[in-house]
Amino acid sequence: MRIISGTAAGRRLRAPKTDLVRPTLDKVKHAIFNSLGASGETGRVLELFAGTGALGIEALSRGAERCDFVDVLPASCRAIRENLRTAALRERARVIQARVPGVFKRLQEPYDLILADPPYHTVDHEDWLPALAKSRAIKGETIVVVGHWKKKLPEEQWGSLYLLRRRQHGDSMFSIYAVECE
């Protein structure tokens, strides 16, 4: 697992030694950022179920201003901090050890990009996407990327979030949502 592009390209990232973390494959990460274009390279980013921090670190390496990483596991939070040091991106990041969706009450400002690749078999979209759609983390221009298993598609709309497109890579898929403007 490595950083694909930007200022930290080529640096290897480590994963915590636990079966509870399933790092996003490099080919899927590459496809996500190709689909996002410039949206994946600017602004404030939030990575939920961060695990290794690979998605948020990729965004930082490509030019995002800041990234907040959220994961409930202490081992994941340690791995994210180490990966941020390895990538020399620590000063533009914050690691929050918390559960999703509980963390939404703590987040006061909106993000430009929200990346979420939760564990496919233990986290249901219904458990957190409705709360995200109602949270202060969302604004009119927010893009949300949700990783999921190809056999368990999230709904096409969650509150103000509506589906723009889906992409499949093997058993992995990701859905990209935007905020519906009223």
C-alpha positions as CSV (number, residue, x, y, z in Angstrom):
1,M,0.0,0.0,0.0
2,R,1.5,3.3,-1.1
3,I,0.7,6.9,-1.8
4,I,0.0,7.1,-5.6
5,S,0.5,10.8,-6.5
6,G,1.5,14.2,-5.2
7,T,4.1,15.5,-2.8
8,A,4.4,12.1,-1.0
9,A,4.1,9.8,-4.0
10,G,5.7,6.4,-3.6
11,R,5.9,6.4,0.1
12,R,4.6,3.2,1.7
13,L,1.9,3.2,4.3
14,R,1.5,0.7,7.1
15,A,-1.6,-1.0,8.4
16,P,-2.4,-2.0,11.9
17,K,-1.9,-5.6,12.7
18,T,-5.6,-6.5,13.0
19,D,-8.2,-8.3,10.9
20,L,-10.6,-5.4,11.7
21,V,-8.9,-3.1,9.1
22,R,-9.3,-3.7,5.4
23,P,-7.1,-1.2,3.6
24,T,-8.5,0.3,0.3
25,L,-6.6,-1.3,-2.5
26,D,-4.3,1.0,-4.5
27,K,-6.2,0.3,-7.8
28,V,-9.5,1.3,-6.1
29,K,-7.9,4.4,-4.5
30,H,-6.5,5.3,-8.0
31,A,-10.0,4.9,-9.5
32,I,-11.6,7.1,-6.8
33,F,-9.2,10.0,-7.3
34,N,-9.4,9.7,-11.1
35,S,-13.2,9.9,-10.7
36,L,-13.0,12.9,-8.4
37,G,-10.6,14.9,-10.6
38,A,-9.8,18.3,-9.0
39,S,-12.4,17.7,-6.2
40,G,-9.9,15.3,-4.7
41,E,-7.1,17.8,-4.6
42,T,-8.4,20.8,-2.8
43,G,-10.2,22.0,0.3
44,R,-11.1,20.3,3.6
45,V,-11.3,16.5,3.7
46,L,-12.9,14.1,6.2
47,E,-12.0,10.4,6.1
48,L,-14.4,8.2,8.1
49,F,-13.6,4.6,9.1
50,A,-10.0,5.7,8.2
51,G,-8.2,2.5,9.1
52,T,-4.8,3.4,7.7
53,G,-5.6,6.9,6.5
54,A,-4.7,6.0,2.9
55,L,-7.5,7.9,1.3
56,G,-7.1,11.1,3.3
57,I,-3.3,11.0,3.0
58,E,-3.7,10.6,-0.7
59,A,-5.9,13.7,-0.8
60,L,-3.4,15.6,1.3
61,S,-0.5,14.5,-0.9
62,R,-2.5,15.8,-4.0
63,G,-3.0,19.2,-2.4
64,A,-6.0,19.2,-0.1
65,E,-5.7,21.9,2.6
66,R,-6.5,19.7,5.7
67,C,-7.9,16.3,6.6
68,D,-9.6,15.0,9.6
69,F,-9.3,11.2,10.1
70,V,-11.9,9.3,12.2
71,D,-11.5,5.7,13.4
72,V,-12.6,4.0,16.6
73,L,-9.7,1.6,16.9
74,P,-6.6,2.8,18.8
75,A,-4.3,0.7,16.6
76,S,-5.7,2.5,13.5
77,C,-5.3,5.9,15.0
78,R,-1.6,5.0,15.8
79,A,-1.1,3.7,12.2
80,I,-2.6,6.9,10.7
81,R,-0.4,9.1,12.9
82,E,2.7,7.1,11.8
83,N,1.6,7.2,8.1
84,L,1.2,11.0,8.4
85,R,4.7,11.3,9.7
86,T,6.0,9.1,6.9
87,A,4.3,11.3,4.4
88,A,5.4,14.5,6.1
89,L,1.8,15.6,6.2
90,R,1.2,15.6,10.0
91,E,0.8,19.4,10.3
92,R,-2.3,19.4,8.0
93,A,-4.1,16.6,9.7
94,R,-6.1,15.7,12.8
95,V,-6.8,12.2,14.0
96,I,-10.0,11.6,16.0
97,Q,-10.6,8.4,17.8
98,A,-14.4,8.1,17.8
99,R,-17.3,6.1,16.5
100,V,-19.2,7.0,13.4
101,P,-21.9,8.4,13.5
102,G,-21.3,9.7,17.1
103,V,-18.4,11.9,15.8
104,F,-20.8,14.1,13.8
105,K,-21.8,16.0,16.9
106,R,-18.2,17.0,17.4
107,L,-17.6,18.2,13.9
108,Q,-18.5,21.9,13.7
109,E,-17.4,22.9,10.2
110,P,-18.4,21.5,6.8
111,Y,-16.0,19.6,4.5
112,D,-15.4,19.8,0.8
113,L,-14.8,16.1,0.4
114,I,-15.8,13.2,2.7
115,L,-14.2,9.8,2.1
116,A,-15.7,6.6,3.7
117,D,-14.6,3.0,3.1
118,P,-16.2,1.2,6.1
119,P,-15.7,-2.5,6.8
120,Y,-18.1,-4.1,4.3
121,H,-19.5,-6.9,6.5
122,T,-19.8,-5.2,9.8
123,V,-21.0,-1.6,9.1
124,D,-24.4,-1.0,7.4
125,H,-24.9,2.2,5.4
126,E,-28.1,2.8,7.3
127,D,-26.1,3.1,10.5
128,W,-24.2,6.2,9.5
129,L,-25.2,7.8,6.2
130,P,-28.5,9.3,7.3
131,A,-26.7,10.9,10.3
132,L,-24.0,12.3,7.9
133,A,-26.6,13.7,5.6
134,K,-28.1,15.7,8.6
135,S,-24.7,16.7,10.1
136,R,-22.8,20.0,9.9
137,A,-20.1,18.1,8.0
138,I,-22.1,18.6,4.8
139,K,-22.5,21.9,2.8
140,G,-23.8,22.7,-0.6
141,E,-20.6,21.7,-2.5
142,T,-19.6,18.6,-0.5
143,I,-18.8,15.5,-2.4
144,V,-19.1,12.2,-0.5
145,V,-17.4,9.0,-1.6
146,V,-18.7,5.7,-0.1
147,G,-16.8,2.4,-0.5
148,H,-19.0,-0.7,-0.4
149,W,-19.3,-4.3,-1.4
150,K,-20.8,-4.9,-4.9
151,K,-23.6,-7.0,-3.4
152,K,-24.7,-4.3,-0.9
153,L,-25.4,-1.1,-2.7
154,P,-26.2,2.0,-0.6
155,E,-29.5,3.9,-1.5
156,E,-29.4,6.5,-4.3
157,Q,-30.5,9.2,-1.9
158,W,-29.8,9.9,1.8
159,G,-31.5,13.1,2.9
160,S,-29.8,15.9,0.8
161,L,-27.2,13.5,-0.6
162,Y,-27.9,12.1,-4.0
163,L,-26.0,9.6,-6.1
164,L,-23.9,11.0,-9.0
165,R,-22.3,7.7,-10.1
166,R,-21.0,4.3,-9.1
167,R,-17.8,2.5,-10.1
168,Q,-16.9,-1.2,-9.6
169,H,-13.4,-2.7,-9.3
170,G,-13.6,-6.5,-8.6
171,D,-15.7,-7.0,-5.4
172,S,-15.2,-3.4,-4.4
173,M,-17.4,-0.5,-5.5
174,F,-17.7,3.1,-4.6
175,S,-20.6,5.5,-4.9
176,I,-20.1,9.2,-5.3
177,Y,-22.7,11.5,-3.8
178,A,-23.3,15.3,-4.1
179,V,-25.6,17.6,-2.0
180,E,-28.9,18.5,-3.6
181,C,-29.3,22.2,-3.7
182,E,-32.7,23.5,-2.9
